[in-house]
């Protein structure tokens, strides 16, 4: 099955392609919720879609760590806005 046909895939790509740091947390939550919703239905345990889901979940967690957590840290630390040196 082509992964473009997965119901959760649109939400995943919306998160991956989001460029607005303010919108990013919501997009990630929407994508994770779409994946969780899909997992409520029967799915082939060793199939292509379950591998795609696991990869997407890993990617979303990495995206969350990179874009969301780091952005919030830099906003809460005024020293991070100061040029070094």
Secondary structure, 3 states (H helix, E strand, C coil): CCHHHCCCHHHHHHHHHCCCHHHHHHHHHHHHHHHHHHHCCCCCCCCHHHHHHHHHHHHHHHHHHHHHHHHHHHHHCHHHHCCCC
